[in-house]
Amino acid sequence: MSEPRRELSYQDAGVDLAAARQHTAAIASMVEGGTIGFAAAQALPPGLRDPLLVSATDGVGTKLLLARQLDRLDGLGQDLVAMCVNDLVCSGAQPLGFLDYLAVGALDPGEAAGLVRGVAEACRRCGCALVGGETAELPGLYAPGHFDLAGFAYGVVERELAWGPARVRTGDLVVGVASSGLHANGFSLVRALVDEGALPADADLLLAPTRLYAPEVARVRTEGVEVHAVAHITGGGLPENLPRALPAGLRAALDPAAWSIGAAAEAVLATGRVAPEEAWSTFNMGLGLCLVCPERSAARVAAAVSEAAVVGFVEEGEAGVRFA
């Protein structure tokens, strides 16, 4: 006669509810705003006449793997917020709230709290609230030590004040704003270079957190500086992202001598394993944000944003970027 099978618990299946409760308690003070039932709730700013609710979602991608490999996780929360909120503010929107999603194979409450703490601090710097999120323990789906991090941001802008391609005109200038490094794009290529020994496994060089542009974009808006459109330079680099801020029939002419591509991009090119054209279509190459504005306001835009300079202009032509 066979022995009766032992009853299985959720923990036997790989989910540690005690660790989950510990994590929830640890991050409770980091969350702002109120709730309605099982959802976060936040009031819109008063005085809006015809508001547009703007939203954006993104993740950190395979930068997570290199961060784990180099044991440098502390900047990932800022990466996550920046990838979402930097997109959001390209419309001129005021960021209001942020939600994060952390999925792990096995929950380490201390490590998870550190990641959420980074998200909360970046939200504070951007002027938006971390209103909630989800931490999912998914044994079998993620290998031990692996995790994924995604975020969702929302904000608001008056319809008549929203920036976008429809405002752009021939002769507008492009003000480029320096990136803090590679940000969070192109890391499958970076990891391949590190793994083959072509690129140094330098966490300070490769894992610098993505620059948060929201505070400076807010300053441009508050000071009433005229801006027509803004592009966040992410995957696909300048050739793919800057045209998204321009209308049909117009293109950007850029002078690469007008800015520095930065140490990280220089290191990638120095390997000799990546063609320049591939680098320009993969990485931000030193510019994380581009503001398109009329010539009369370019100097004020550049003055309101640190590490910014006029890097080109808008001209008639087939959609894209022409490097002058």
CORVENUR-V889944 format. One record per backbone hydrogen bond with DSSP energy under -0.5 kcal/mol. NH is the residue of the N-H (numbers start at 1). CO is the residue of the C=O. E is the energy in kcal/mol with one decimal. If there is no record, write none. Layout:
# CORVENUR-V889944
NH	CO	E
NH	CO	E
This chain:
# CORVENUR-V889944
13	9	-1.2
14	11	-1.5
15	10	-2.2
16	14	-0.6
17	15	-0.9
20	16	-1.8
21	17	-2.4
22	18	-2.1
23	19	-2.5
24	20	-2.5
25	21	-2.2
26	22	-1.9
27	23	-1.8
28	24	-0.8
30	27	-1.7
31	27	-0.6
31	28	-1.0
32	130	-3.0
34	41	-1.4
36	39	-2.8
39	36	-1.7
41	34	-2.9
48	45	-0.7
52	157	-3.0
54	52	-0.6
54	155	-2.5
56	153	-2.4
58	151	-1.6
60	149	-1.2
63	60	-1.1
64	61	-1.8
65	62	-0.5
66	62	-1.3
67	63	-2.6
68	64	-2.2
69	65	-2.4
70	66	-2.5
71	68	-0.9
72	67	-2.9
76	73	-1.7
79	75	-2.0
80	76	-2.4
81	77	-2.1
82	78	-2.8
83	79	-2.5
84	80	-1.4
85	81	-3.3
86	82	-2.3
88	84	-2.0
89	85	-2.5
90	87	-1.1
91	88	-1.5
92	89	-1.7
93	88	-0.8
94	156	-2.8
95	93	-0.6
96	154	-2.8
97	154	-1.8
98	129	-2.2
99	152	-2.5
100	132	-1.3
101	150	-2.9
102	134	-2.9
103	101	-0.5
103	148	-2.4
104	136	-2.9
105	146	-1.3
109	107	-0.7
112	108	-2.9
113	109	-2.4
114	110	-1.8
115	111	-1.9
116	112	-2.3
117	113	-2.5
118	114	-1.8
119	115	-1.7
120	116	-2.8
121	117	-2.2
122	118	-2.0
123	119	-2.4
124	120	-2.2
125	121	-2.1
126	122	-1.5
127	123	-0.7
127	124	-1.0
128	123	-2.3
129	96	-2.7
131	98	-1.9
131	129	-1.1
132	98	-0.9
134	100	-2.2
136	102	-3.1
136	134	-0.5
138	104	-4.1
138	136	-0.7
140	142	-0.7
141	138	-1.5
142	138	-1.5
146	143	-2.4
148	103	-2.4
150	101	-2.5
151	58	-2.8
152	99	-2.4
153	56	-3.1
154	97	-2.2
155	54	-2.8
156	94	-1.8
157	52	-1.7
159	50	-2.4
161	158	-1.5
162	158	-0.8
162	159	-0.9
163	91	-2.3
164	228	-2.6
167	164	-1.9
168	165	-1.3
171	314	-2.5
172	169	-1.9
173	293	-2.9
174	312	-2.6
175	173	-0.6
175	291	-3.2
176	174	-0.7
176	309	-2.7
177	289	-2.8
178	307	-2.6
179	286	-1.8
185	182	-1.2
190	186	-1.9
191	187	-2.6
192	188	-1.5
193	189	-2.0
194	190	-2.4
195	191	-2.9
196	192	-1.6
197	194	-1.2
198	193	-1.7
199	193	-1.5
202	200	-2.3
203	201	-0.8
206	202	-2.8
207	203	-2.4
213	211	-0.7
217	213	-2.5
218	214	-2.5
219	215	-1.4
220	216	-1.9
221	217	-2.2
222	218	-3.0
223	219	-2.4
224	221	-1.3
225	220	-1.9
228	292	-2.8
229	292	-1.7
230	90	-0.5
231	290	-2.7
233	231	-0.6
233	288	-2.0
234	232	-1.0
236	282	-0.6
237	234	-2.3
237	282	-0.5
239	280	-0.6
240	236	-1.1
240	237	-0.6
241	237	-2.2
242	238	-1.6
243	238	-0.5
244	241	-1.0
245	242	-2.0
246	243	-1.6
247	165	-0.5
250	247	-1.6
251	315	-2.9
252	320	-1.9
253	313	-3.1
254	252	-0.6
254	322	-2.8
255	311	-2.8
256	254	-0.7
258	255	-2.5
259	256	-1.0
266	262	-2.1
267	263	-2.3
268	264	-2.0
269	265	-2.4
270	266	-2.3
271	267	-0.8
271	268	-0.9
272	269	-1.6
279	275	-2.3
280	276	-2.6
281	277	-1.3
282	279	-1.3
283	279	-2.8
287	284	-1.6
288	177	-2.0
288	286	-0.5
289	177	-1.2
290	231	-2.4
291	175	-2.8
292	229	-3.4
292	290	-0.5
293	173	-2.4
293	291	-0.5
297	294	-1.7
298	294	-0.7
298	295	-0.9
299	295	-0.5
301	297	-2.2
302	298	-2.6
303	299	-1.8
304	300	-1.6
305	301	-1.1
308	305	-0.6
309	176	-2.0
311	174	-3.1
312	174	-1.0
313	253	-2.0
314	172	-2.6
315	251	-2.7
317	249	-2.1
322	252	-3.4
323	321	-0.5
324	254	-3.3
324	322	-0.8
